[in-house]
């Protein structure tokens, strides 16, 4: 059985790495490293928001008889199982492995041509071989995954706005003691640049040397009624928020 969407081109990032790993272009260690840093969708059979004890993972059994928790690289690859596990959260692959129950492994994209298995005996080794986390705020993987799924057509703009509400991102600024944001022109309109990862700001360092991690609502409060926001400019999956969206973020 092939899951709907499995025949589309892999996204750049972990999906591309996974495909090329299967083709022998990357060692398994590099693929597992990419998994640790990727935005991974974890489905549940019950709503567990704020109540981890209610989490009901989607489980399979491997050919070796191991219990395997199912996770996915994108929402379209999870749709086949949406009736069994309609609630989802997004976390890094590292967090998925860290929070596994003992004796449970991981199956990525079950029923898909683009899959991966990490058996229970390998979980601790994979975690130990991941590089140390950098200091400071980490990437906002929930926002990244929502934007990418919107581009795939499986999330609407309203869903992305719900993810952006009450979230924190990086804003590039030209001054260290106050936020003077980087403003970019899109079709003659000004958009303040914000980023899900600090390293995404690097290409704009000459224009805005510093970065501040703060809530998107706080950024929106300081903008004029005509200003928009662009999330991750410079990337092919940048996402534009129109002035009406910025007004919604202000509350």
C-alpha positions as CSV (number, residue, x, y, z in Angstrom):
1,X,0.0,0.0,0.0
2,X,1.3,3.4,-0.9
3,X,0.3,6.4,1.1
4,X,-1.3,9.3,-0.7
5,X,1.4,11.8,-1.6
6,X,4.3,9.3,-1.4
7,X,5.0,9.7,-5.1
8,X,5.5,13.5,-4.9
9,X,9.0,14.9,-5.0
10,X,10.7,14.8,-1.6
11,X,11.0,18.1,0.2
12,X,14.5,19.6,0.5
13,X,16.0,18.7,3.8
14,X,15.4,15.5,5.6
15,X,13.1,14.0,3.0
16,X,15.7,14.5,0.3
17,X,18.4,13.2,2.6
18,X,16.3,10.1,3.3
19,X,15.7,9.4,-0.4
20,X,19.4,9.9,-1.2
21,X,20.4,7.7,1.7
22,X,18.2,4.9,0.3
23,X,20.0,5.3,-3.0
24,X,23.4,5.0,-1.2
25,X,24.4,8.6,-1.7
26,X,24.7,9.2,2.1
27,X,25.8,7.0,5.0
28,X,23.2,5.9,7.4
29,X,24.8,8.1,10.1
30,X,24.2,11.2,8.1
31,X,20.6,10.3,7.5
32,X,20.0,9.7,11.3
33,X,21.7,13.0,12.1
34,X,19.3,14.7,9.7
35,X,16.4,12.9,11.4
36,X,17.5,14.2,14.7
37,X,17.3,17.8,13.5
38,X,14.2,17.5,11.4
39,X,10.6,18.6,12.1
40,X,8.8,15.3,12.7
41,X,5.0,14.8,13.0
42,X,3.9,12.6,15.8
43,X,0.2,11.4,15.7
44,X,-2.0,10.3,18.6
45,X,-5.3,8.6,19.0
46,X,-6.3,11.1,21.7
47,X,-6.0,14.8,22.3
48,X,-2.9,15.1,24.5
49,X,-2.3,18.8,24.4
50,X,-1.1,19.7,27.9
51,X,-1.7,16.2,29.1
52,X,1.2,13.9,28.0
53,X,-0.4,11.0,29.9
54,X,-3.2,10.9,27.3
55,X,-0.9,10.4,24.4
56,X,-1.9,7.3,22.4
57,X,0.8,6.6,19.8
58,X,0.2,5.0,16.5
59,X,1.9,1.6,16.8
60,X,3.1,-1.1,14.4
61,X,5.2,-4.3,14.8
62,X,8.4,-4.7,12.8
63,X,9.3,-7.9,11.0
64,X,11.6,-8.7,14.0
65,X,8.6,-8.4,16.4
66,X,9.6,-5.0,17.8
67,X,6.9,-2.5,18.8
68,X,7.4,0.6,16.6
69,X,5.9,4.1,17.1
70,X,4.9,5.7,13.8
71,X,6.0,9.2,12.9
72,X,5.9,11.2,9.7
73,X,7.9,13.7,7.7
74,X,4.9,15.7,6.5
75,X,1.2,15.9,7.0
76,X,0.3,14.4,3.6
77,X,2.3,11.3,4.5
78,X,0.2,10.9,7.7
79,X,-3.2,11.3,6.1
80,X,-3.8,7.6,5.6
81,X,-3.9,7.1,9.4
82,X,-5.8,10.3,10.3
83,X,-8.9,8.4,11.4
84,X,-6.9,6.2,13.8
85,X,-4.7,9.1,15.1
86,X,-6.3,12.5,14.3
87,X,-4.3,14.5,16.8
88,X,-0.7,15.5,16.0
89,X,2.2,17.4,17.4
90,X,5.5,18.4,15.9
91,X,8.9,17.9,17.5
92,X,12.5,17.3,16.5
93,X,13.6,13.7,15.7
94,X,15.9,14.0,18.7
95,X,12.9,14.8,21.0
96,X,11.0,11.8,19.5
97,X,13.8,9.5,20.4
98,X,14.4,11.0,23.8
99,X,10.8,10.5,24.8
100,X,10.3,7.0,23.5
101,X,9.2,4.3,26.0
102,X,11.8,1.7,26.7
103,X,11.8,-1.2,24.2
104,X,10.0,0.9,21.5
105,X,11.5,1.8,18.2
106,X,10.6,4.3,15.4
107,X,9.1,3.7,12.0
108,X,9.1,6.8,9.8
109,X,6.4,7.1,7.1
110,X,4.9,3.6,7.4
111,X,3.2,2.4,4.2
112,X,5.2,4.9,2.2
113,X,8.0,4.4,-0.3
114,X,10.0,7.0,1.7
115,X,10.5,5.3,5.1
116,X,13.0,4.5,7.8
117,X,13.1,2.2,10.8
118,X,15.1,2.6,14.0
119,X,14.9,-0.6,16.1
120,X,14.6,-0.4,19.9
121,X,18.1,-1.6,20.5
122,X,19.5,1.2,18.3
123,X,17.7,4.1,19.9
124,X,20.2,4.9,22.6
125,X,23.1,4.6,20.2
126,X,21.5,7.0,17.7
127,X,20.9,9.5,20.4
128,X,24.4,9.3,21.7
129,X,25.8,9.9,18.2
130,X,23.8,13.1,17.6
131,X,25.8,16.3,18.0
132,X,25.3,18.4,21.1
133,X,22.6,21.0,21.0
134,X,23.8,24.6,20.5
135,X,23.2,27.1,23.3
136,X,20.3,29.5,23.1
137,X,16.8,29.1,21.6
138,X,16.4,26.3,19.2
139,X,14.5,26.3,15.9
140,X,10.8,26.6,15.8
141,X,10.0,23.3,14.1
142,X,6.2,23.7,14.6
143,X,6.2,26.8,12.4
144,X,8.5,25.3,9.9
145,X,6.3,22.2,9.5
146,X,3.1,24.2,9.3
147,X,4.5,26.4,6.5
148,X,5.8,23.5,4.5
149,X,2.5,21.6,4.9
150,X,0.7,24.7,3.7
151,X,2.8,24.7,0.6
152,X,1.9,21.0,0.1
153,X,-1.8,22.0,0.2
154,X,-2.6,20.0,3.4
155,X,-2.9,23.0,5.7
156,X,-4.8,26.2,5.1
157,X,-3.6,29.7,5.9
158,X,-5.9,29.8,9.0
159,X,-4.2,26.7,10.3
160,X,-0.8,28.4,9.9
161,X,-2.0,31.5,11.7
162,X,-3.1,29.4,14.6
163,X,0.4,28.0,14.8
164,X,1.9,31.4,14.6
165,X,-0.3,32.8,17.4
166,X,1.6,33.0,20.7
167,X,4.8,31.6,19.2
168,X,8.3,33.0,19.3
169,X,10.7,33.6,16.4
170,X,14.0,35.4,15.7
171,X,13.8,38.9,14.3
172,X,16.9,40.5,12.6
173,X,17.7,44.0,13.9
174,X,20.4,46.6,13.0
175,X,20.8,47.7,16.6
176,X,21.8,45.8,19.7
177,X,19.9,47.8,22.3
178,X,16.5,48.0,20.6
179,X,14.7,46.3,17.7
180,X,15.1,48.1,14.4
181,X,13.9,45.3,12.2
182,X,15.0,44.3,8.7
183,X,12.3,45.3,6.3
184,X,12.2,43.7,2.8
185,X,10.3,44.8,-0.3
186,X,7.8,42.4,-1.8
187,X,5.9,43.9,-4.8
188,X,6.3,47.4,-3.4
189,X,5.2,46.6,0.1
190,X,7.4,46.4,3.2
191,X,7.6,43.1,5.2
192,X,9.5,42.7,8.4
193,X,11.8,39.7,8.3
194,X,11.5,37.0,11.0
195,X,13.1,33.6,11.1
196,X,12.5,30.1,12.6
197,X,16.3,29.6,13.1
198,X,19.0,31.9,14.0
199,X,21.3,30.7,11.2
200,X,18.7,31.6,8.6
201,X,19.6,35.3,9.4
202,X,23.2,34.8,8.3
203,X,22.7,36.0,4.7
204,X,21.3,39.3,6.0
205,X,24.1,40.1,8.4
206,X,25.3,43.1,6.5
207,X,21.8,44.7,6.7
208,X,21.0,43.6,10.2
209,X,23.8,42.4,12.4
210,X,21.9,41.2,15.4
211,X,19.1,38.8,16.2
212,X,16.5,38.9,19.0
213,X,14.3,35.9,20.0
214,X,10.8,37.2,21.0
215,X,7.1,36.6,20.5
216,X,5.6,37.2,17.1
217,X,2.8,39.1,18.8
218,X,5.4,41.5,20.3
219,X,6.9,42.1,16.9
220,X,3.4,42.7,15.4
221,X,2.6,45.3,18.1
222,X,5.4,47.5,16.9
223,X,4.5,47.6,13.2
224,X,2.4,50.0,11.3
225,X,-1.0,49.1,9.9
226,X,0.5,48.8,6.4
227,X,3.4,46.5,7.3
228,X,3.5,42.8,6.6
229,X,5.8,40.0,8.0
230,X,7.8,37.5,6.0
231,X,8.9,34.3,7.7
232,X,12.2,32.9,6.5
233,X,13.0,35.3,3.6
234,X,15.7,34.0,1.3
235,X,14.4,30.4,1.4
236,X,12.2,28.9,-1.3
237,X,9.5,28.2,1.3
238,X,9.3,31.8,2.7
239,X,5.8,32.7,4.0
240,X,4.2,36.1,3.7
241,X,1.8,37.5,6.3
242,X,-0.3,40.4,5.0
243,X,-1.1,43.5,7.1
244,X,-4.5,41.9,8.0
245,X,-2.6,38.9,9.4
246,X,-0.3,41.1,11.4
247,X,-3.4,42.9,12.9
248,X,-4.7,39.4,13.9
249,X,-1.4,38.6,15.7
250,X,-1.7,41.9,17.6
251,X,-5.0,40.6,19.0
